[in-house]
Amino acid sequence: FFLMLKLRPDAVYERELALIPLSPLTKILFRKRHFIELNGFLPGDLPSGIKKSLIILNEKLSFINASGLIASSRGLITDYVSRYQLTGKPVYVYVNSADEKKFFHILKNEACNKAGLAVNYRYIATTGSFYSHHGLDLLVTAAPEVISKHPETRFLLVGDGPAKKGLEQLIAQKKLKNFFILTGSVKHPE
């Protein structure tokens, strides 16, 4: 609030607003355009209780007062728009992606040795936070079909989050423990 009072921005951009109790008042207090990025957890990722109810109320009030919504996927924005009946609200979708040209190339043997992975497998990997809207359960569900055609495939899931426990249960239920490597949180340089 101090920086907004001092700098007097033309617009306010906010991310992870469910954790910010004053978010619903931002547009009203500062009379500035207020854009909110939806790139956090969905309320379904939280256990039931007072905390979940307060987060849902905070989100709803924030979204109603926002000038526009920004999301990292169409599915995420669709869920929020339908949950809070946000018709007529400007919505922008910027899909998360990586430009592989910006990453250095490293030989598979060298990469596997550095990561402690067996060289004789093909890896399908993902890194990031594990939230239900990321769809990692779909990867687990599709794994048997991939493995039937490419038995040398292993799935490397780097990260952590509220959906991790459910993923572990799904992997065990489908008897895929030998095909999945879940590392937990790993520091960015690693």
Secondary structure as GFF3:
##gff-version 3
##sequence-region A 1 190
A	DSSP	alpha_helix	2	7	.	.	.	ID=ss1
A	DSSP	beta_strand	11	15	.	.	.	ID=ss2
A	DSSP	three_ten_helix	17	19	.	.	.	ID=ss3
A	DSSP	three_ten_helix	23	25	.	.	.	ID=ss4
A	DSSP	alpha_helix	26	30	.	.	.	ID=ss5
A	DSSP	beta_strand	33	38	.	.	.	ID=ss6
A	DSSP	three_ten_helix	43	45	.	.	.	ID=ss7
A	DSSP	alpha_helix	50	65	.	.	.	ID=ss8
A	DSSP	beta_strand	68	71	.	.	.	ID=ss9
A	DSSP	alpha_helix	74	84	.	.	.	ID=ss10
A	DSSP	beta_strand	91	93	.	.	.	ID=ss11
A	DSSP	three_ten_helix	100	102	.	.	.	ID=ss12
A	DSSP	alpha_helix	108	115	.	.	.	ID=ss13
A	DSSP	beta_strand	122	129	.	.	.	ID=ss14
A	DSSP	three_ten_helix	132	134	.	.	.	ID=ss15
A	DSSP	alpha_helix	136	149	.	.	.	ID=ss16
A	DSSP	beta_strand	153	160	.	.	.	ID=ss17
A	DSSP	alpha_helix	164	173	.	.	.	ID=ss18
A	DSSP	three_ten_helix	177	179	.	.	.	ID=ss19
A	DSSP	beta_strand	180	184	.	.	.	ID=ss20
###
